[in-house]
Amino acid sequence: MDQSMTINQYLTINFDNQPIRFTLDGKVSVIDVIKVLCDPERPFTLWEKIKTKHPEILAHCEDYLFEKGEAIPVVDGKGWEKLWMLLPFYITC
């Protein structure tokens, strides 16, 4: 398969008017989820903390090229379950 034809294909779902991107095979953008649910100002910083404290999540993570050629981490279903369980510990009030 020619990867250049599929590299930018994705689905966007709005959650409270905030976009969350999904790959066509169902993986979700980690950065988008963190922006919407936890920290809209510093999602990459929070993701670094999570990866450092819970490196096992990386087994379910890969980079995906969305628009503008930016590689964004995405997680599969099992990764999403793990991330969902961890996010409450990182929510800023």
DSSP file (Angstrom, degrees, kcal/mol; ACC not computed):
  #  RESIDUE AA STRUCTURE BP1 BP2  ACC     N-H-->O    O-->H-N    N-H-->O    O-->H-N    TCO  KAPPA ALPHA  PHI   PSI    X-CA   Y-CA   Z-CA
    1    1 A M              0   0    0      0, 0.0     2,-0.9     0, 0.0     3,-0.1   0.000 360.0 360.0 360.0 137.2    0.0    0.0    0.0
    2    2 A D    >>  -     0   0    0      1,-0.2     3,-1.6     2,-0.1     4,-0.6  -0.684 360.0-161.3 -77.8 105.8    1.3    3.5   -0.8
    3    3 A Q  H >> S+     0   0    0     -2,-0.9     4,-1.5     1,-0.3     3,-0.8   0.780  83.4  68.4 -63.3 -28.2    1.4    5.1    2.6
    4    4 A S  H 34 S+     0   0    0      1,-0.2     4,-0.3     2,-0.2    -1,-0.3   0.757  96.3  55.8 -64.7 -22.0    1.5    8.6    1.2
    5    5 A M  H <4 S+     0   0    0     -3,-1.6    -1,-0.2     1,-0.2    -2,-0.2   0.786 118.5  30.4 -78.6 -27.0   -2.1    8.1    0.0
    6    6 A T  H X< S+     0   0    0     -3,-0.8     3,-1.4    -4,-0.6    -2,-0.2   0.473  89.7  98.2-109.7  -4.0   -3.4    7.2    3.5
    7    7 A I  T 3< S+     0   0    0     -4,-1.5    -1,-0.1     1,-0.3    -3,-0.1   0.802  91.4  37.5 -61.4 -31.7   -1.1    9.2    5.8
    8    8 A N  T 3  S+     0   0    0     -4,-0.3     2,-0.4    -3,-0.1    -1,-0.3   0.355  87.0 115.7-102.5   6.2   -3.5   12.1    6.3
    9    9 A Q    <   +     0   0    0     -3,-1.4    15,-0.5    57,-0.1     2,-0.3  -0.631  37.3 133.2 -81.2 128.5   -6.7   10.2    6.5
   10   10 A Y  E     -A   23   0A   0     -2,-0.4     2,-0.4    13,-0.2    13,-0.2  -0.972  48.1-117.3-162.1 169.6   -8.5   10.4    9.8
   11   11 A L  E     -A   22   0A   0     11,-2.7    11,-3.0    -2,-0.3     2,-0.5  -0.942  20.7-153.8-117.4 137.3  -11.8   11.1   11.5
   12   12 A T  E     -A   21   0A   0     -2,-0.4     2,-0.4     9,-0.2     9,-0.2  -0.954   9.1-173.9-114.6 130.0  -12.5   14.0   13.8
   13   13 A I  E     -A   20   0A   0      7,-2.6     7,-2.0    -2,-0.5     2,-0.5  -0.984  20.3-134.9-119.4 131.8  -15.2   13.8   16.4
   14   14 A N  E     -A   19   0A   0     -2,-0.4     2,-0.5     5,-0.2     3,-0.0  -0.742  16.4-170.4 -90.0 131.2  -16.0   16.9   18.4
   15   15 A F  E >  S-A   18   0A   0      3,-3.0     3,-1.2    -2,-0.5    -2,-0.0  -0.974  82.1 -17.6-119.6 112.7  -16.4   16.6   22.2
   16   16 A D  T 3  S-     0   0    0     -2,-0.5    -1,-0.2     1,-0.3    -2,-0.0   0.914 129.5 -54.7  52.2  45.2  -17.8   19.7   23.8
   17   17 A N  T 3  S+     0   0    0      1,-0.2    -1,-0.3    -3,-0.0    -3,-0.1   0.625 116.6 116.7  64.9  16.9  -16.8   21.6   20.6
   18   18 A Q  E <   -A   15   0A   0     -3,-1.2    -3,-3.0    -5,-0.0    -1,-0.2  -0.959  66.5-119.9-114.0 131.4  -13.2   20.3   20.9
   19   19 A P  E     -A   14   0A   0      0, 0.0     2,-0.4     0, 0.0    -5,-0.2  -0.461  23.8-172.6 -76.2 138.9  -11.8   18.1   18.2
   20   20 A I  E     -A   13   0A   0     -7,-2.0    -7,-2.6    -2,-0.2     2,-0.3  -0.993  17.6-144.9-125.5 122.4  -10.5   14.6   18.9
   21   21 A R  E     -A   12   0A   0     -2,-0.4     8,-2.6    -9,-0.2     2,-0.4  -0.670  14.7-171.3 -93.5 142.0   -8.8   12.8   16.0
   22   22 A F  E     -AB  11  28A   0    -11,-3.0   -11,-2.7    -2,-0.3     6,-0.2  -0.964  22.8-123.0-126.1 143.8   -9.0    9.1   15.3
   23   23 A T  E >   -A   10   0A   0      4,-2.9     3,-1.9    -2,-0.4   -13,-0.2  -0.402  36.7-105.3 -74.1 164.5   -7.1    7.0   12.8
   24   24 A L  T 3  S+     0   0    0    -15,-0.5    -1,-0.1     1,-0.3   -14,-0.1   0.719 122.1  56.6 -67.1 -19.1   -9.3    5.1   10.3
   25   25 A D  T 3  S-     0   0    0      2,-0.1    -1,-0.3    51,-0.0   -15,-0.0   0.222 126.4 -97.1 -97.7  15.8   -8.4    1.9   12.3
   26   26 A G  S <  S+     0   0    0     -3,-1.9     2,-0.2     1,-0.3    -2,-0.1   0.487  73.9 141.6  93.7   4.6   -9.8    3.4   15.5
   27   27 A K        -     0   0    0     47,-0.1    -4,-2.9    49,-0.1     2,-0.3  -0.580  41.6-138.1 -80.0 146.0   -6.7    4.7   17.3
   28   28 A V  E     -BC  22  75A   0     47,-2.0    47,-2.0    -6,-0.2     2,-0.5  -0.801  17.2-107.6-109.6 145.5   -7.2    7.9   19.2
   29   29 A S  E  >  - C   0  74A   0     -8,-2.6     4,-2.0    -2,-0.3    45,-0.3  -0.569  22.2-156.2 -70.4 118.4   -4.9   11.0   19.4
   30   30 A V  H  > S+     0   0    0     43,-2.5     4,-2.5    -2,-0.5     5,-0.2   0.911  92.8  51.8 -60.9 -44.2   -3.4   11.1   22.9
   31   31 A I  H  > S+     0   0    0     42,-0.6     4,-2.5     1,-0.2    -1,-0.2   0.898 108.7  49.9 -64.2 -41.8   -2.7   14.8   22.6
   32   32 A D  H  > S+     0   0    0      2,-0.2     4,-2.3     1,-0.2    -1,-0.2   0.917 111.2  49.2 -63.3 -42.8   -6.3   15.6   21.6
   33   33 A V  H  X S+     0   0    0     -4,-2.0     4,-2.9     1,-0.2     5,-0.4   0.922 112.0  48.0 -63.4 -44.1   -7.7   13.5   24.5
   34   34 A I  H  X>S+     0   0    0     -4,-2.5     4,-2.5     1,-0.2     5,-2.2   0.915 111.2  51.6 -63.6 -42.0   -5.5   15.2   27.0
   35   35 A K  H  <5S+     0   0    0     -4,-2.5    -2,-0.2    -5,-0.2    -1,-0.2   0.925 116.7  39.3 -58.4 -45.3   -6.4   18.7   25.6
   36   36 A V  H  <5S+     0   0    0     -4,-2.3    -2,-0.2    -5,-0.2    -1,-0.2   0.898 127.7  29.3 -75.0 -41.6  -10.1   18.0   25.9
   37   37 A L  H  <5S+     0   0    0     -4,-2.9    -3,-0.2    -5,-0.2    -2,-0.2   0.731 133.5   2.5 -96.0 -23.2  -10.2   16.1   29.2
   38   38 A C  T  <5S+     0   0    0     -4,-2.5    54,-0.5    -5,-0.4    -3,-0.2   0.716 120.6   9.7-129.6 -62.2   -7.3   17.4   31.3
   39   39 A D      < +     0   0    0     -5,-2.2     3,-0.2     1,-0.1     7,-0.1  -0.793  42.2 178.3-142.3  91.0   -4.9   20.2   30.2
   40   40 A P  S    S+     0   0    0      0, 0.0    -5,-0.1     0, 0.0    -1,-0.1   0.705  85.8  51.0 -68.2 -17.6   -5.6   22.3   27.1
   41   41 A E  S    S+     0   0    0      1,-0.2     3,-0.1    -6,-0.1    -6,-0.1   0.815 122.9  20.5 -89.2 -33.0   -2.5   24.4   27.6
   42   42 A R     >  +     0   0    0     -3,-0.2     4,-2.1     1,-0.1     5,-0.2  -0.349  65.8 145.8-136.2  55.1    0.2   21.8   28.1
   43   43 A P  H  > S+     0   0    0      0, 0.0     4,-2.3     0, 0.0     5,-0.1   0.870  77.3  51.8 -64.7 -35.1   -0.9   18.4   26.6
   44   44 A F  H  > S+     0   0    0      2,-0.2     4,-2.0     1,-0.2     5,-0.1   0.884 109.1  50.7 -69.1 -36.6    2.6   17.5   25.5
   45   45 A T  H  > S+     0   0    0      2,-0.2     4,-1.8     1,-0.2    -1,-0.2   0.924 111.8  47.1 -64.1 -44.9    4.0   18.1   28.9
   46   46 A L  H  X S+     0   0    0     -4,-2.1     4,-2.4     1,-0.2    -2,-0.2   0.906 110.0  53.1 -64.3 -41.7    1.4   16.0   30.5
   47   47 A W  H  X S+     0   0    0     -4,-2.3     4,-2.7     1,-0.2    -1,-0.2   0.891 106.9  52.9 -61.1 -39.7    1.9   13.2   28.0
   48   48 A E  H  X S+     0   0    0     -4,-2.0     4,-2.2     2,-0.2    -1,-0.2   0.904 109.1  49.6 -61.9 -41.2    5.6   13.2   28.8
   49   49 A K  H  X S+     0   0    0     -4,-1.8     4,-2.5     2,-0.2     5,-0.3   0.926 111.7  48.0 -62.8 -45.1    4.8   12.8   32.5
   50   50 A I  H  X S+     0   0    0     -4,-2.4     4,-2.4     1,-0.2    -2,-0.2   0.931 112.3  48.7 -62.6 -45.8    2.5    9.9   31.9
   51   51 A K  H  < S+     0   0    0     -4,-2.7    -1,-0.2     1,-0.2    -2,-0.2   0.886 112.8  48.8 -61.7 -38.8    5.0    8.2   29.6
   52   52 A T  H  < S+     0   0    0     -4,-2.2    -2,-0.2    -5,-0.2    -1,-0.2   0.922 119.2  36.3 -68.1 -44.4    7.8    8.6   32.2
   53   53 A K  H  < S+     0   0    0     -4,-2.5    -2,-0.2     1,-0.2    -1,-0.2   0.737 131.7  29.0 -81.8 -23.2    5.7    7.3   35.1
   54   54 A H    ><  +     0   0    0     -4,-2.4     3,-2.0    -5,-0.3     4,-0.3  -0.499  64.1 162.8-136.3  64.4    3.9    4.6   33.1
   55   55 A P  G >   +     0   0    0      0, 0.0     3,-1.6     0, 0.0     4,-0.3   0.684  66.0  79.0 -62.8 -16.7    6.1    3.5   30.3
   56   56 A E  G >  S+     0   0    0      1,-0.3     3,-1.4     2,-0.2     4,-0.2   0.758  79.9  69.4 -62.1 -23.1    4.0    0.3   29.8
   57   57 A I  G X  S+     0   0    0     -3,-2.0     3,-1.9     1,-0.3    -1,-0.3   0.769  82.7  73.1 -65.9 -23.9    1.5    2.5   27.9
   58   58 A L  G X  S+     0   0    0     -3,-1.6     3,-1.4     1,-0.3    -1,-0.3   0.704  79.8  72.7 -65.9 -18.7    4.0    2.8   25.1
   59   59 A A  G <  S+     0   0    0     -3,-1.4    -1,-0.3    -4,-0.3    -2,-0.2   0.718 104.9  39.9 -65.0 -19.1    3.3   -0.8   24.1
   60   60 A H  G <  S+     0   0    0     -3,-1.9    16,-1.8    -4,-0.2     2,-0.3   0.159 105.4  88.7-113.0  15.6    0.0    0.4   22.8
   61   61 A C  E <   +D   75   0A   0     -3,-1.4     2,-0.3    14,-0.2    14,-0.2  -0.869  41.6 163.5-121.6 147.3    1.2    3.7   21.3
   62   62 A E  E     -D   74   0A   0     12,-2.1    12,-3.1    -2,-0.3     2,-0.3  -0.971  39.0-103.0-150.9 161.3    2.5    4.8   17.9
   63   63 A D  E     -D   73   0A   0     -2,-0.3     2,-0.4    10,-0.2     8,-0.1  -0.677  34.3-167.5 -86.6 142.9    3.1    8.1   16.1
   64   64 A Y  E     -D   72   0A   0      8,-2.2     8,-2.7    -2,-0.3     2,-0.8  -0.996  20.7-126.4-132.9 135.6    0.6    9.0   13.4
   65   65 A L  E     +D   71   0A   0     -2,-0.4     6,-0.2     6,-0.2     3,-0.1  -0.731  34.9 171.6 -86.8 110.2    0.9   11.7   10.8
   66   66 A F    >   -     0   0    0      4,-2.0     3,-1.1    -2,-0.8     4,-0.2  -0.089  50.9 -33.2 -93.2-159.5   -2.1   14.0   10.8
   67   67 A E  G >  S+     0   0    0      1,-0.2     3,-1.5     2,-0.2    -1,-0.3  -0.119 127.9  24.8 -58.7 157.5   -2.3   17.2    8.9
   68   68 A K  G 3  S-     0   0    0      1,-0.3    -1,-0.2    -3,-0.1    -2,-0.0   0.635 123.5 -82.3  61.7  16.9    0.8   19.4    8.3
   69   69 A G  G <  S+     0   0    0     -3,-1.1     2,-0.5     1,-0.2    -1,-0.3   0.664  81.5 154.8  68.7  16.2    2.9   16.3    8.7
   70   70 A E    <   -     0   0    0     -3,-1.5    -4,-2.0    -4,-0.2     2,-0.6  -0.655  40.5-137.1 -81.5 127.7    2.9   16.4   12.5
   71   71 A A  E     - D   0  65A   0     -2,-0.5    -6,-0.2    -6,-0.2    -8,-0.1  -0.749  27.4-177.5 -84.7 119.7    3.5   13.1   14.1
   72   72 A I  E     - D   0  64A   0     -8,-2.7    -8,-2.2    -2,-0.6     2,-0.2  -0.948  29.4-110.8-120.0 136.6    1.1   12.8   17.0
   73   73 A P  E     - D   0  63A   0      0, 0.0   -43,-2.5     0, 0.0   -42,-0.6  -0.452  36.6-174.2 -68.0 137.0    1.0    9.8   19.4
   74   74 A V  E     -CD  29  62A   0    -12,-3.1   -12,-2.1   -45,-0.3     2,-0.3  -0.934   9.3-149.4-126.3 153.1   -2.1    7.6   19.1
   75   75 A V  E     -CD  28  61A   0    -47,-2.0   -47,-2.0    -2,-0.3   -14,-0.2  -0.922  10.0-131.9-122.9 150.8   -3.2    4.7   21.2
   76   76 A D     >  -     0   0    0    -16,-1.8     4,-2.7    -2,-0.3     5,-0.2  -0.136  48.2 -77.8 -83.1-172.5   -5.2    1.6   20.4
   77   77 A G  H  > S+     0   0    0      1,-0.2     4,-2.1     2,-0.2     5,-0.1   0.902 132.3  45.4 -58.4 -46.1   -8.1    0.3   22.4
   78   78 A K  H  > S+     0   0    0      1,-0.2     4,-2.0     2,-0.2    -1,-0.2   0.887 113.6  50.9 -66.6 -37.7   -6.0   -1.3   25.2
   79   79 A G  H  > S+     0   0    0    -19,-0.2     4,-2.9     2,-0.2    -2,-0.2   0.891 108.3  52.4 -64.5 -39.3   -3.9    1.9   25.4
   80   80 A W  H  X S+     0   0    0     -4,-2.7     4,-3.2     2,-0.2    -2,-0.2   0.914 107.2  52.4 -62.4 -42.8   -7.0    4.0   25.6
   81   81 A E  H  X S+     0   0    0     -4,-2.1     4,-1.7     2,-0.2    -2,-0.2   0.925 112.9  44.5 -59.0 -44.5   -8.2    1.9   28.5
   82   82 A K  H  X S+     0   0    0     -4,-2.0     4,-1.5     2,-0.2    -2,-0.2   0.927 114.8  47.8 -65.5 -44.9   -4.9    2.4   30.3
   83   83 A L  H  X S+     0   0    0     -4,-2.9     4,-2.4     1,-0.2     3,-0.3   0.918 109.0  54.2 -62.2 -43.4   -4.8    6.1   29.5
   84   84 A W  H  < S+     0   0    0     -4,-3.2    -1,-0.2     1,-0.2    -2,-0.2   0.869 109.0  48.9 -58.4 -38.7   -8.4    6.6   30.7
   85   85 A M  H  < S+     0   0    0     -4,-1.7    -1,-0.2    -5,-0.2    -2,-0.2   0.794 115.3  44.6 -72.5 -27.9   -7.6    5.0   34.0
   86   86 A L  H >< S+     0   0    0     -4,-1.5     3,-1.7    -3,-0.3     4,-0.4   0.809  94.1  76.7 -85.5 -31.5   -4.5    7.2   34.5
   87   87 A L  G >X S+     0   0    0     -4,-2.4     3,-2.2     1,-0.3     4,-0.7   0.823  83.4  63.6 -56.2 -38.4   -6.0   10.6   33.4
   88   88 A P  G 34 S+     0   0    0      0, 0.0     3,-0.5     0, 0.0    -1,-0.3   0.813  99.1  57.1 -57.5 -26.3   -7.9   11.3   36.7
   89   89 A F  G <4 S+     0   0    0     -3,-1.7    -2,-0.2     1,-0.2    -3,-0.1   0.607 111.5  42.5 -77.2 -10.6   -4.6   11.4   38.5
   90   90 A Y  T <4 S+     0   0    0     -3,-2.2     2,-0.2    -4,-0.4    -1,-0.2   0.378  79.9 123.1-116.5   1.0   -3.3   14.2   36.2
   91   91 A I     <  -     0   0    0     -4,-0.7     2,-0.4    -3,-0.5   -53,-0.1  -0.479  53.8-141.7 -69.0 130.3   -6.4   16.4   35.9
   92   92 A T              0   0    0    -54,-0.5    -2,-0.1    -2,-0.2    -1,-0.1  -0.772 360.0 360.0 -94.8 137.3   -5.6   20.0   37.0
   93   93 A C              0   0    0     -2,-0.4    -1,-0.1     0, 0.0    -2,-0.0   0.397 360.0 360.0-105.8 360.0   -8.2   21.9   39.0
